[in-house]
């Protein structure tokens, strides 16, 4: 996800923070300063929000590690002001697996709340709800209550929240997956409208969640339609075979030349026939600012390459492209680069399908 920076790796999963997350940290610090008027109060406020988002990471790891048991990887977990997002590579083929993955997050939050309750009871620090407030009452008890809220709120059937994914999976048991996604997305957007109305009247934070649900549901429905259109297409049929490559020792000046003399913007970096990285246009611009046009490609390129086999289905490729901020996938066979797939040639493929097969759904998605 753009504007995010990595803070850790847990169980092989990249944990990253979106820059907008700093807004909620600053907001909590200001709120506690206004309520307490002391540095210790500010530190408590910041500590509380950091502890809360640690719980959010554990919630998302619940999804990710359950998905891993079914052979589905997770590229990253991103912390946002409204919570966390686990970039799971694909939706399970079995709806029952999707239900278990979706419920794993709320289950973790409930377990955290239960553990905190046990600690409060054992230490004798549990107080009545009347004694609790934004800053009043035991730190752990407030954290326990928020985890309960997270668990319950995520079970609301507003796709793409956890409850919405459970609802979509239940629908998928009775109908085609794309139709189930469209229905779940429609209901999710209806609930988003309700949240937005409540947010405008009572709580702006609820309005932000509504915006997230609305656009998240729209994106899921759009992706499902596109995947359906490309369900029988292989990577070998969609890949570009006429493309330029760079070597790690090439100067950025060569990338500039290739960019200006053609339409290609992202370049695989190849050494000895093997892909060792890729240079996106943003990497090129950043490298030029830092080291000029004689800086070696190796110093500016990205080394995390998304690579697939020519026989991979485009449905799988699209799932991988979703988690790749530059949308570039390389296609290799026996270690040798055969082609590349990017957003542009996928769009062209959809246009061709819409024209030759009368696929109105795919054409509609491209116009959005």
C-alpha positions as CSV (number, residue, x, y, z in Angstrom):
1,X,0.0,0.0,0.0
2,X,1.3,3.4,-1.0
3,X,2.5,5.9,1.7
4,X,3.3,3.0,4.1
5,X,6.6,2.1,5.8
6,X,7.7,-1.2,7.2
7,X,8.2,-1.5,11.0
8,X,8.6,-5.3,11.5
9,X,8.4,-8.8,10.2
10,X,6.3,-11.3,12.1
11,X,6.0,-14.9,11.1
12,X,7.4,-13.9,7.7
13,X,4.7,-11.2,7.2
14,X,5.6,-7.6,6.6
15,X,4.0,-5.3,9.2
16,X,3.7,-1.7,7.9
17,X,2.2,1.5,9.1
18,X,0.4,3.9,6.8
19,X,1.5,7.5,7.3
20,X,-2.0,8.6,8.1
21,X,-1.8,6.4,11.2
22,X,0.3,9.1,12.8
23,X,-2.8,11.3,12.7
24,X,-4.6,9.2,15.3
25,X,-1.5,9.0,17.5
26,X,-1.3,12.8,17.5
27,X,-5.1,13.0,18.1
28,X,-4.8,10.8,21.2
29,X,-1.8,12.8,22.5
30,X,-3.8,16.1,22.1
31,X,-6.9,14.6,23.7
32,X,-5.1,13.4,26.7
33,X,-3.3,16.7,27.0
34,X,-6.6,18.5,27.0
35,X,-8.0,16.1,29.6
36,X,-5.0,15.8,31.9
37,X,-2.7,18.7,31.0
38,X,0.4,16.7,31.9
39,X,3.2,15.0,30.0
40,X,2.5,11.8,31.8
41,X,-1.1,12.0,30.6
42,X,0.1,12.4,27.0
43,X,2.4,9.4,27.4
44,X,-0.4,7.3,28.7
45,X,-2.6,8.3,25.8
46,X,0.1,7.4,23.3
47,X,0.8,4.2,25.1
48,X,-2.9,3.2,25.0
49,X,-3.2,3.8,21.3
50,X,0.0,1.8,20.6
51,X,-1.2,-1.0,22.8
52,X,-4.5,-1.0,21.0
53,X,-2.9,-1.2,17.6
54,X,-0.7,-4.0,18.8
55,X,-4.0,-5.8,19.5
56,X,-5.1,-4.9,16.0
57,X,-1.9,-6.5,14.6
58,X,-2.7,-9.7,16.5
59,X,-6.2,-9.6,15.2
60,X,-4.9,-9.4,11.6
61,X,-2.3,-12.1,12.3
62,X,-5.3,-14.3,13.3
63,X,-6.6,-13.9,9.7
64,X,-3.1,-14.3,8.2
65,X,-2.0,-17.4,10.1
66,X,-5.3,-19.2,9.6
67,X,-5.1,-18.4,5.9
68,X,-1.5,-19.9,5.9
69,X,-3.0,-23.2,7.3
70,X,-5.0,-23.4,4.1
71,X,-2.0,-22.7,1.9
72,X,-2.8,-19.0,1.3
73,X,0.0,-16.4,2.0
74,X,-0.3,-12.9,3.3
75,X,1.9,-10.2,1.8
76,X,1.5,-7.6,4.5
77,X,-0.5,-6.2,7.4
78,X,-1.0,-2.4,7.2
79,X,-2.1,-0.3,10.1
80,X,-4.5,2.5,9.3
81,X,-6.2,5.1,11.5
82,X,-9.4,3.0,11.3
83,X,-7.7,-0.4,12.0
84,X,-5.7,-2.9,10.2
85,X,-5.7,-4.6,6.7
86,X,-4.2,-8.0,6.0
87,X,-3.3,-8.3,2.3
88,X,-4.2,-12.0,1.9
89,X,-3.1,-13.3,-1.5
90,X,-6.5,-14.7,-2.6
91,X,-10.0,-15.7,-1.5
92,X,-10.1,-19.4,-0.6
93,X,-11.9,-21.6,-3.1
94,X,-13.8,-23.3,-0.3
95,X,-16.3,-20.9,1.4
96,X,-15.8,-22.8,4.7
97,X,-12.2,-21.9,4.7
98,X,-13.1,-18.2,4.1
99,X,-15.5,-18.3,7.1
100,X,-12.7,-19.7,9.4
101,X,-10.2,-17.1,8.1
102,X,-12.7,-14.3,8.6
103,X,-13.7,-15.4,12.1
104,X,-10.1,-15.9,13.2
105,X,-9.6,-12.1,13.7
106,X,-12.6,-11.5,16.0
107,X,-11.7,-14.7,17.9
108,X,-8.2,-13.4,18.6
109,X,-9.7,-10.1,19.9
110,X,-12.1,-12.0,22.2
111,X,-9.2,-14.1,23.5
112,X,-7.2,-10.9,24.2
113,X,-10.2,-9.5,26.1
114,X,-10.6,-12.7,28.1
115,X,-6.9,-12.8,29.0
116,X,-7.1,-9.2,30.2
117,X,-10.2,-9.9,32.2
118,X,-8.5,-12.8,33.9
119,X,-5.5,-10.6,34.7
120,X,-7.8,-7.9,36.2
121,X,-9.7,-10.4,38.3
122,X,-6.5,-12.1,39.6
123,X,-4.9,-8.7,40.5
124,X,-8.1,-7.4,42.0
125,X,-8.1,-4.2,39.8
126,X,-11.4,-4.8,38.0
127,X,-13.7,-1.8,38.6
128,X,-17.4,-1.0,37.7
129,X,-18.2,0.5,34.4
130,X,-19.3,3.7,36.1
131,X,-15.7,4.3,37.1
132,X,-14.4,3.9,33.5
133,X,-13.8,6.8,31.1
134,X,-11.6,7.9,28.3
135,X,-8.7,8.3,30.8
136,X,-10.3,7.0,34.0
137,X,-10.1,3.4,35.2
138,X,-7.5,0.7,34.8
139,X,-5.4,0.8,31.6
140,X,-5.9,-2.9,31.0
141,X,-9.7,-2.8,31.6
142,X,-10.1,-0.1,29.0
143,X,-8.0,-2.1,26.6
144,X,-10.2,-5.2,27.3
145,X,-13.4,-3.3,26.5
146,X,-12.0,-1.9,23.2
147,X,-11.0,-5.4,22.2
148,X,-14.5,-6.6,22.9
149,X,-15.8,-3.7,20.7
150,X,-13.4,-4.6,17.9
151,X,-14.5,-8.2,18.0
152,X,-18.3,-7.4,17.9
153,X,-18.0,-4.5,15.5
154,X,-16.1,-6.6,13.0
155,X,-18.9,-9.2,12.9
156,X,-21.3,-6.6,11.4
157,X,-22.2,-8.1,8.0
158,X,-20.8,-5.1,6.1
159,X,-18.6,-6.5,3.4
160,X,-15.5,-6.3,3.3
161,X,-15.4,-6.4,7.1
162,X,-15.1,-9.8,8.8
163,X,-18.8,-10.3,9.2
164,X,-19.4,-9.3,5.6
165,X,-16.9,-11.9,4.4
166,X,-18.6,-14.6,6.5
167,X,-21.9,-13.5,4.8
168,X,-20.3,-13.6,1.4
169,X,-18.9,-17.1,2.0
170,X,-22.4,-18.3,3.2
171,X,-23.9,-16.9,0.0
172,X,-21.1,-18.6,-2.1
173,X,-22.3,-22.0,-0.8
174,X,-25.6,-21.4,-2.6
175,X,-24.7,-19.4,-5.7
176,X,-21.8,-18.4,-8.0
177,X,-19.0,-16.6,-6.2
178,X,-19.1,-13.4,-8.3
179,X,-22.9,-13.0,-7.7
180,X,-22.4,-13.6,-4.0
181,X,-19.7,-10.9,-3.9
182,X,-22.0,-8.4,-5.7
183,X,-24.8,-9.1,-3.2
184,X,-22.5,-8.9,-0.2
185,X,-20.9,-5.7,-1.6
186,X,-24.3,-4.1,-2.1
187,X,-25.4,-4.8,1.4
188,X,-22.0,-3.6,2.7
189,X,-22.5,-0.3,0.9
190,X,-26.0,0.1,2.3
191,X,-24.7,-0.4,5.8
192,X,-21.9,2.1,5.0
193,X,-24.6,4.7,4.2
194,X,-26.2,4.0,7.6
195,X,-22.8,4.4,9.3
196,X,-22.1,7.6,7.4
197,X,-25.4,9.1,8.6
198,X,-24.7,8.1,12.2
199,X,-21.2,9.4,11.8
200,X,-22.4,12.8,10.7
201,X,-24.8,13.0,13.6
202,X,-22.7,11.5,16.4
203,X,-19.2,10.4,15.6
204,X,-16.9,11.5,12.7
205,X,-14.8,8.4,13.2
206,X,-17.8,6.3,12.2
207,X,-18.1,8.3,9.0
208,X,-14.4,7.4,8.1
209,X,-15.2,3.7,8.6
210,X,-18.3,4.2,6.3
211,X,-16.0,5.6,3.6
212,X,-13.6,2.7,4.0
213,X,-16.5,0.1,3.8
214,X,-18.1,1.8,0.7
215,X,-14.9,1.9,-1.4
216,X,-13.7,-1.5,-0.1
217,X,-17.0,-3.1,-1.1
218,X,-16.9,-1.4,-4.6
219,X,-13.3,-2.6,-5.1
220,X,-14.1,-6.1,-4.1
221,X,-17.1,-6.3,-6.5
222,X,-15.0,-4.8,-9.3
223,X,-12.2,-7.3,-8.7
224,X,-14.6,-10.2,-8.6
225,X,-16.1,-9.2,-12.0
226,X,-12.7,-8.8,-13.6
227,X,-11.5,-12.2,-12.2
228,X,-14.6,-13.8,-13.6
229,X,-13.8,-12.3,-17.1
230,X,-10.3,-13.7,-16.9
231,X,-11.0,-16.9,-15.2
232,X,-10.0,-19.1,-18.2
233,X,-7.0,-16.9,-19.3
234,X,-3.5,-18.0,-18.5
235,X,-0.5,-15.8,-17.7
236,X,1.1,-16.9,-21.0
237,X,-1.8,-15.5,-22.9
238,X,-1.8,-12.1,-21.1
239,X,1.9,-11.4,-20.7
240,X,3.9,-8.9,-22.8
241,X,6.7,-10.6,-24.7
242,X,8.1,-7.4,-26.3
243,X,9.7,-5.5,-23.5
244,X,13.0,-4.0,-22.4
245,X,15.1,-5.1,-19.4
246,X,18.0,-3.6,-17.4
247,X,21.0,-5.1,-15.7
248,X,22.0,-4.2,-12.1
249,X,25.2,-2.4,-13.3
250,X,23.4,-0.2,-15.9
251,X,23.3,3.5,-15.1
252,X,19.9,5.1,-14.6
253,X,20.6,7.1,-17.8
254,X,19.8,3.9,-19.8
255,X,16.4,3.6,-18.0
256,X,15.7,7.2,-19.0
257,X,16.6,6.5,-22.6
258,X,14.3,3.4,-22.7
259,X,11.5,5.4,-21.0
260,X,11.7,8.3,-23.5
261,X,12.0,6.1,-26.6
262,X,9.1,3.7,-25.7
263,X,6.0,3.3,-23.7
264,X,7.4,1.1,-21.0
265,X,7.7,2.6,-17.5
266,X,8.6,-0.4,-15.3
267,X,11.7,-2.5,-16.2
268,X,12.6,-6.0,-14.9
269,X,16.3,-6.1,-13.8
270,X,18.0,-9.3,-15.1
271,X,21.3,-10.8,-14.3
272,X,22.4,-14.0,-16.0
273,X,18.9,-14.6,-17.4
274,X,17.4,-14.5,-13.9
275,X,15.2,-11.7,-12.6
276,X,16.9,-10.0,-9.6
277,X,14.6,-7.0,-9.2
278,X,12.6,-4.4,-11.1
279,X,12.9,-0.7,-11.5
280,X,9.6,1.2,-11.4
281,X,9.2,4.8,-12.6
282,X,9.0,6.0,-9.0
283,X,12.3,4.2,-8.2
284,X,13.9,5.8,-11.2
285,X,12.8,9.3,-10.2
286,X,13.9,8.7,-6.6
287,X,17.3,7.4,-7.8
288,X,17.8,10.4,-10.0
289,X,17.2,12.7,-7.1
290,X,19.5,10.9,-4.8
291,X,22.4,9.9,-7.1
292,X,21.9,11.3,-10.6
293,X,21.7,9.5,-13.9
294,X,25.0,7.7,-13.4
295,X,23.7,5.9,-10.3
296,X,23.6,2.1,-10.9
297,X,20.2,0.5,-11.3
298,X,21.0,-1.9,-8.4
299,X,21.0,1.0,-6.0
300,X,17.5,2.1,-7.0
301,X,15.7,-1.1,-7.9
302,X,13.3,-3.1,-5.8
303,X,14.3,-6.6,-5.0
304,X,10.9,-8.1,-4.0
305,X,9.7,-9.4,-7.3
306,X,6.3,-11.0,-7.9
307,X,6.9,-13.9,-10.3
308,X,4.5,-16.5,-11.7
309,X,4.7,-19.5,-14.1
310,X,3.3,-19.1,-17.7
311,X,0.6,-21.7,-16.7
312,X,-0.7,-19.6,-13.8
313,X,-4.4,-18.5,-14.1
314,X,-4.9,-14.8,-14.4
315,X,-7.3,-14.9,-11.4
316,X,-4.3,-15.8,-9.3
317,X,-2.1,-13.2,-11.0
318,X,-4.6,-10.5,-10.4
319,X,-4.6,-11.4,-6.7
320,X,-0.9,-11.0,-6.6
321,X,-1.1,-7.7,-8.5
322,X,-3.5,-6.3,-5.9
323,X,-0.8,-6.4,-3.2
324,X,1.9,-5.0,-5.5
325,X,1.9,-1.2,-5.4
326,X,3.3,-1.0,-8.9
327,X,1.2,-3.8,-10.4
328,X,4.1,-5.5,-12.1
329,X,4.4,-9.3,-12.3
330,X,7.1,-11.2,-14.1
331,X,6.5,-14.5,-15.9
332,X,9.3,-17.0,-15.7
333,X,9.8,-20.6,-16.7
334,X,12.8,-22.7,-15.4
335,X,14.3,-19.5,-14.0
336,X,14.2,-17.7,-17.4
337,X,12.1,-14.5,-17.9
338,X,9.4,-15.0,-20.5
339,X,7.3,-12.0,-20.1
340,X,5.8,-9.3,-17.9
341,X,2.2,-8.5,-16.9
342,X,1.2,-5.0,-15.8
343,X,-2.1,-3.1,-15.3
344,X,-2.0,-1.7,-18.8
345,X,-1.9,-4.9,-20.7
346,X,-4.5,-6.5,-18.4
347,X,-6.8,-3.5,-19.2
348,X,-6.1,-4.1,-22.9
349,X,-6.9,-7.8,-22.5
350,X,-10.2,-6.9,-20.9
351,X,-11.1,-4.4,-23.6
352,X,-10.4,-7.1,-26.3
353,X,-12.5,-9.6,-24.4
354,X,-15.3,-7.1,-24.1
355,X,-15.2,-6.4,-27.8
356,X,-14.9,-9.9,-29.0
357,X,-17.1,-11.8,-26.6
358,X,-19.6,-9.0,-25.7
359,X,-18.5,-9.1,-22.1
360,X,-20.5,-6.1,-20.9
361,X,-19.6,-6.7,-17.2
362,X,-15.8,-6.3,-18.0
363,X,-16.4,-3.3,-20.2
364,X,-18.5,-1.6,-17.4
365,X,-15.7,-2.2,-14.9
366,X,-13.1,-0.6,-17.2
367,X,-15.2,2.6,-17.5
368,X,-15.5,3.0,-13.7
